[in-house]
């Protein structure tokens, strides 16, 4: 089973942060992959990833519109960076690219 974790954030920390999270959740579910998404929005960090979540993850997806807080915790993991807007519009394509480029099922 493929396990993903993601952190979504956008410059204002409002709509795109949460829309990107939802799009990634839906796209991963379609592939029958497990995903946990942390949001770093206007209200702070929600659904914070644990050390265990990160350790178990095959791939980390980070939105790159702004600096992700506590990014050092992902050191040594395979990281895919996408814009929040890209995640919102192309969640399925992101999952497909991960599958193709990294050899995941």
HUPE-V908852 format. One record per residue. N is the residue number from 0. RES is the residue in one letter. PHI is phi in whole degrees, 0 to 359 (none if undefined). D_CENTER is the distance of its C-alpha to the mean C-alpha in whole Angstrom. Layout:
BEGIN
N,RES,PHI,D_CENTER  N,RES,PHI,D_CENTER
END
This chain:
BEGIN
0,X,none,17  1,X,274,13  2,X,240,11  3,X,241,7  4,X,232,5  5,X,214,2  6,X,232,5  7,X,247,6  8,X,201,10  9,X,224,13  10,X,305,16  11,X,266,18  12,X,71,15  13,X,239,16  14,X,304,16  15,X,294,13  16,X,303,10  17,X,279,11  18,X,293,12  19,X,295,8  20,X,301,7  21,X,296,10  22,X,297,10  23,X,293,7  24,X,300,9  25,X,295,12  26,X,295,11  27,X,294,10  28,X,299,13  29,X,299,15  30,X,274,15  31,X,63,15  32,X,259,13  33,X,269,11  34,X,216,8  35,X,235,8  36,X,241,6  37,X,267,8  38,X,251,9  39,X,241,11  40,X,249,14  41,X,298,18  42,X,266,18  43,X,106,16  44,X,273,14  45,X,236,13  46,X,58,12  47,X,303,12  48,X,289,11  49,X,270,14  50,X,301,15  51,X,295,16  52,X,304,12  53,X,292,11  54,X,299,15  55,X,284,14  56,X,289,11  57,X,280,12  58,X,219,9  59,X,246,6  60,X,252,4  61,X,237,5  62,X,282,7  63,X,245,10  64,X,288,13  65,X,218,14  66,X,292,14  67,X,278,11  68,X,289,13  69,X,61,14  70,X,294,12  71,X,301,15  72,X,294,14  73,X,263,12  74,X,305,15  75,X,89,16  76,X,264,13  77,X,286,12  78,X,242,9  79,X,246,8  80,X,250,8  81,X,219,9  82,X,286,10  83,X,301,9  84,X,297,13  85,X,296,12  86,X,298,9  87,X,298,11  88,X,272,14  89,X,226,13  90,X,305,10  91,X,297,13  92,X,294,13  93,X,298,10  94,X,295,10  95,X,295,14  96,X,297,14  97,X,300,12  98,X,301,14  99,X,289,17  100,X,283,17  101,X,248,16  102,X,67,18  103,X,265,16  104,X,259,17
END
